[in-house]
């Protein structure tokens, strides 16, 4: 009777480890110092969040960011002693851009959830199920630029037909969005 790996489902090849994911397959392993029992720990397959749930979460975050950016722009313009013009517009855009990267990096790096994702019951994690670091969250935030692809948002829409339901920024950062 053939068995399969409890971790990835690959067929058992009769060796102590799965040839696909390298997880232990049997309850004990022989070592030079004797036999060691192995406790199986399998990661439950996470349910990937669908495109529309992700879209709603991003729309909520975008709304929050828009309000914050407007407040920052208003405060900057009110405190500026220069005449309105391109310099002021450039500075407001720079502040909004920094705010965007801080928002997504800090929220995703601290628990994998922005306010929009919290409201939609989803979170970002690494593909192996571990938490996203601040560095990886920043890389994912930079990936949003690629996903916007000349304002077509093709990289975001990609999650509609991707079998892993990953957008381009997820592929860049090695992350996935799951339901919680």
ChimeraX attribute file (.defattr): number of C-alpha atoms within 10 A of each C-alpha:
attribute: neighborCount
match mode: 1-to-1
recipient: residues
	/A:1	2
	/A:2	7
	/A:3	12
	/A:4	13
	/A:5	21
	/A:6	18
	/A:7	19
	/A:8	15
	/A:9	12
	/A:10	14
	/A:11	14
	/A:12	18
	/A:13	15
	/A:14	12
	/A:15	10
	/A:16	16
	/A:17	16
	/A:18	22
	/A:19	16
	/A:20	14
	/A:21	12
	/A:22	12
	/A:23	17
	/A:24	20
	/A:25	23
	/A:26	17
	/A:27	11
	/A:28	13
	/A:29	14
	/A:30	10
	/A:31	8
	/A:32	5
	/A:33	6
	/A:34	7
	/A:35	10
	/A:36	11
	/A:37	10
	/A:38	12
	/A:39	11
	/A:40	13
	/A:41	10
	/A:42	11
	/A:43	11
	/A:44	9
	/A:45	9
	/A:46	13
	/A:47	11
	/A:48	17
	/A:49	22
	/A:50	17
	/A:51	19
	/A:52	12
	/A:53	17
	/A:54	22
	/A:55	16
	/A:56	15
	/A:57	23
	/A:58	17
	/A:59	14
	/A:60	18
	/A:61	19
	/A:62	14
	/A:63	13
	/A:64	15
	/A:65	17
	/A:66	15
	/A:67	12
	/A:68	15
	/A:69	20
	/A:70	14
	/A:71	12
	/A:72	16
	/A:73	19
	/A:74	13
	/A:75	12
	/A:76	15
	/A:77	17
	/A:78	10
	/A:79	9
	/A:80	11
	/A:81	8
	/A:82	10
	/A:83	9
	/A:84	10
	/A:85	8
	/A:86	9
	/A:87	11
	/A:88	16
	/A:89	13
	/A:90	11
	/A:91	14
	/A:92	20
	/A:93	14
	/A:94	12
	/A:95	15
	/A:96	19
	/A:97	13
	/A:98	12
	/A:99	17
	/A:100	18
	/A:101	17
	/A:102	15
	/A:103	19
	/A:104	24
	/A:105	24
	/A:106	18
	/A:107	16
	/A:108	26
	/A:109	21
	/A:110	15
	/A:111	15
	/A:112	23
	/A:113	22
	/A:114	24
	/A:115	17
	/A:116	22
	/A:117	27
	/A:118	13
	/A:119	13
	/A:120	20
	/A:121	16
	/A:122	23
	/A:123	23
	/A:124	26
	/A:125	23
	/A:126	18
	/A:127	17
	/A:128	10
	/A:129	15
	/A:130	10
	/A:131	19
	/A:132	24
	/A:133	18
	/A:134	18
	/A:135	13
	/A:136	19
	/A:137	28
	/A:138	20
	/A:139	18
	/A:140	25
	/A:141	23
	/A:142	17
	/A:143	19
	/A:144	20
	/A:145	15
	/A:146	18
	/A:147	22
	/A:148	16
	/A:149	13
	/A:150	9
	/A:151	10
	/A:152	10
	/A:153	16
	/A:154	15
	/A:155	22
	/A:156	21
	/A:157	19
	/A:158	16
	/A:159	20
	/A:160	15
	/A:161	11
	/A:162	11
	/A:163	8
	/A:164	15
	/A:165	20
	/A:166	25
	/A:167	25
	/A:168	26
	/A:169	22
	/A:170	26
	/A:171	16
	/A:172	18
	/A:173	20
	/A:174	17
	/A:175	24
	/A:176	23
	/A:177	26
	/A:178	19
	/A:179	16
	/A:180	14
